[in-house]
Amino acid sequence: ESLEQMTKPCACEAVDVAAKSVLSPDCLKQLVALLEIDGDDMESHWASSVRRKVLAVLANACAAVSSEDLADILSSGEHLTARSFLALLVTSLTDAAKRPHDAYHAVRCLQSLLICK
């Protein structure tokens, strides 16, 4: 929840720093790993909540950094451009009826990724 609050877009420099930290390779690797937990494990309330929060943090971070910074992050790392991560975002869209909040944050991530590329 703290990361979600720290990365909410606003006109302050602290958000940019927090977003860049979240999008650093080490942090990003951990966050994406949380999203890639097997679907059966994701049925619990806790795991579903974690998934939604991680998607919100990633969407906030992508929206908070400039397009140029996000393009640099995308070119220097593979986590956000990995086929498995992109497939997960698309799957979140197909599951929108069951998990609308996940789909919303997945669309926000995709929008940021598509705009900067």
N, C-alpha and C positions, 0 to 999 in steps of 0.2 A: 504494500500500500504506500509505503514511503517513496519508493521509486516512481510509482504512478503519479504521486503528488509533485515530486521534484521535476518530472519531465513534462508536466502539463504546459502546453504552449502559452507563453506570455512574453511581454517585451522586456525581459530582464536577462542579463548575462549569465546568471546562475543556472537558468534552464538550459542554455546552450552548453555549458560545461557539464551539467548532469547528463544531458542527451548524448554528448560525445563520449562520456564515460560508459554509458549503457551500450553504445554502439562500438566500443572497443572490442577487439577480437576475443579476449578472455571472458568478459561479461556476456557478450553476445553468444558465445559458444554455450555457456551455462543456461542462458535463457532459451535458446533454441532447443537444447536438450530437454528442458522441461516440457516443451511443446510436443516433442516426439515420443512421449510416453505412450505405451500401447493403449489403444482405444478402450480395452476392457478395464484398465486401471483408471481411466478418465471418467468412469460413471459415478464415482463417489462425489459427494458434494464438495469436499475439500479440493480434490484434484480438478474438478470443473472450475472452481473459483480461482485456483492458481493459474489455470490455462487462460481464463478471461483476463486476469491481472497482467500476465506476461504479454498477451496480445495488446493490451492497452498501453503498457510501458513501451513496447516496440513501436506502436503506432504514434504515441506521443513523441518519442525520441526522433523518429523519422520526420515528423512534422516540425519539430523544434529547430532542427539544424537547417542550414541553408542548402539549396539544391547543389551548390558546388561542393560543400562539405560532404553531403550524402553521396555524391558521385565519387568523390575520393575514397570514402569508406567502402563503397561497392566495388571499386576497382582494386582495392588493396586486400580485401577479404572475401571469403567464399560463403560465409554463413547466410547472408541475406539473399544471395543469388543461387544458392544450392537448390537443385531440383526438388529435394525432399521438403525444404522450407516453403518453396513456392507451391508445391502440391498440397502442403498442409493448409496454406492460406485459401487455396481454391476449394479444398474439402470443407473448410469452415463455411464457405459460401453455400455449398450444396446442403449443408446441415443447418441452414439459417432458420428453418421452421422450428428446430429443436433448440438451437442456441443462437438466438438473434444478436446477442451482445458480442459473441465471438465473431459472427459474420461482419458486424459493423466495424470492429477493430481490424479484421482481416482486410476489409475494403480500404480502410485508412492506410494500412501498410502498403497494399498494392498500389494505391493512388500515389503515394510518395515515391515508391520504387519506379513506377512508370513515368512519372513526371520528370524525374531527374535523369533518366536514361535516354 
